[in-house]
Amino acid sequence: MKPAYIFRSGNSDDIDQIKKLTLFAYMQFRNVISDENARVWEESLGNEMTYKELFHIATCFVCEYKGKIVGSGFLILHGNPYKWFQSDWAYIRLVAVYPDCEGKGIGKQLTQLCIDAATSAGEKTITLHTSEFQNAARHIYESMGFIKLMDLELMYGKQYYLYTLRLE
């Protein structure tokens, strides 16, 4: 029997689980960034305000397994420019899946939920950023039709990329 993964909208009651998940999922890459940059990640991803601010402007999707959130992602609709995300773009942030749940299609389904919600909202373009060391994520995004638009400035001492997908 296939495991029962439940996908649903996240809410602010989920912040504690999402925070722990995101921190754990992203810190699996600790060995490819410097200790200083790992501390920056820990401060940001471990800060409850990061998620409260996202919930203020974003739609969150989560995946539950046996009552535990094992995956999450945020969709921000246009009108909320941030760093390299233009004001007329929707964008996806902080897709995270527990490492022991990777390879089960959770990240792809969370991304698809973001795409579907953006399409339903009438968005024309959806974007996201990812890094040179997030190979599984890049593979998922490219398989879903995202195209690398540009190389971004180095972050955490690593190359990041901006990906876009036309929705019209």
C-alpha positions in Angstrom: 0.0 0.0 0.0 1.3 3.5 -0.9 2.0 5.8 2.0 -0.7 8.4 2.6 0.8 11.8 1.9 -1.8 14.5 2.5 -1.3 17.9 0.7 -3.1 20.9 2.1 -2.8 24.6 2.7 -0.6 25.5 5.5 -1.5 28.0 8.2 0.2 29.9 11.0 -0.4 27.1 13.4 2.1 25.1 11.3 4.9 27.6 11.7 6.8 25.6 14.3 6.8 22.4 12.2 7.6 24.3 9.0 10.5 26.1 10.7 12.0 22.8 12.0 11.5 21.1 8.6 13.0 24.0 6.6 16.0 24.4 8.9 16.6 20.6 8.8 16.2 20.3 5.1 18.4 23.2 4.2 21.1 22.4 6.8 21.7 19.1 4.9 23.8 21.4 2.7 25.9 22.7 5.6 29.0 20.9 4.3 29.0 22.9 1.1 28.8 26.4 2.6 31.1 28.1 5.1 30.4 28.0 8.9 29.7 31.7 8.8 27.1 31.3 6.1 25.6 28.3 7.9 25.1 30.5 10.9 23.3 33.1 8.7 21.0 30.3 7.4 20.3 29.0 10.9 19.5 32.5 12.2 17.1 33.2 9.2 15.5 29.8 8.8 15.3 29.2 12.6 13.6 32.6 13.1 9.8 32.4 13.6 9.5 35.9 12.1 10.7 34.7 8.8 7.6 32.5 8.6 5.2 35.0 10.1 6.3 37.5 7.4 5.8 34.9 4.7 2.4 33.9 5.9 1.5 37.6 5.8 2.1 37.7 2.0 2.1 34.1 0.8 0.0 31.0 0.4 1.7 28.0 2.1 1.3 24.4 1.0 2.3 21.5 3.2 2.6 17.7 2.9 1.7 15.6 5.9 2.6 12.1 6.6 1.2 10.4 9.7 0.3 13.7 11.1 3.7 15.3 10.7 4.6 18.0 8.1 7.3 16.5 5.9 7.2 19.1 3.1 6.3 22.7 2.6 6.6 25.6 0.2 5.3 29.2 -0.2 3.8 31.0 -3.2 3.9 34.8 -3.2 1.7 36.4 -5.8 2.7 39.5 -7.9 2.9 42.8 -6.2 5.4 41.7 -3.6 8.8 42.4 -5.2 11.8 40.9 -3.3 15.4 41.1 -4.2 15.5 39.8 -7.8 11.8 39.0 -8.0 10.0 41.7 -10.1 6.8 43.2 -8.9 4.8 41.6 -11.7 6.0 38.1 -11.0 4.6 35.4 -8.7 7.4 33.4 -7.0 8.0 30.3 -5.0 10.1 30.4 -1.8 11.5 27.9 0.7 10.4 24.6 -0.8 11.6 22.0 1.8 11.3 18.3 2.2 12.8 16.2 5.0 15.7 14.3 3.5 14.3 10.9 4.4 11.2 11.8 2.3 13.1 13.0 -0.8 12.5 11.1 -4.0 8.8 10.5 -3.3 7.5 13.4 -5.5 6.7 15.7 -2.5 8.8 18.6 -3.7 7.4 18.3 -7.2 3.8 18.2 -5.9 4.4 21.2 -3.7 5.8 23.1 -6.7 2.8 22.0 -8.8 0.4 23.3 -6.1 2.2 26.6 -6.3 2.0 26.7 -10.1 -1.7 25.8 -10.0 -2.6 28.4 -7.4 -0.6 31.1 -9.4 -2.4 30.1 -12.6 -5.8 30.2 -10.9 -4.9 33.7 -9.6 -4.2 34.8 -13.2 -0.5 35.1 -12.8 1.5 35.3 -16.1 4.9 34.3 -14.8 6.1 32.4 -11.8 9.8 32.4 -10.7 12.0 30.9 -8.1 15.7 30.8 -7.3 17.9 27.8 -6.5 21.6 27.1 -6.1 24.4 25.1 -7.7 24.3 22.5 -4.9 20.5 21.9 -5.0 20.7 19.4 -7.8 17.5 17.5 -7.0 15.5 20.8 -6.9 17.0 22.0 -10.2 16.1 18.7 -11.8 12.5 19.0 -10.6 12.1 22.6 -11.7 13.6 21.9 -15.2 11.4 18.8 -15.6 8.4 21.0 -14.9 9.3 23.5 -17.6 11.1 26.2 -15.6 13.9 27.8 -17.6 17.0 29.3 -16.2 16.7 33.1 -16.8 20.0 34.2 -15.3 22.8 33.6 -12.9 22.4 35.6 -9.7 25.1 37.1 -7.6 26.9 34.7 -5.3 25.1 34.0 -2.1 26.6 32.1 0.8 29.7 31.8 -1.4 27.8 29.8 -4.0 26.2 30.4 -7.4 22.4 30.8 -7.5 20.1 30.9 -10.5 16.8 32.6 -11.3 14.3 30.3 -13.0 11.0 31.3 -14.7 7.9 29.6 -16.0 5.4 31.4 -18.3 1.9 30.5 -17.2 -0.1 32.0 -20.1 
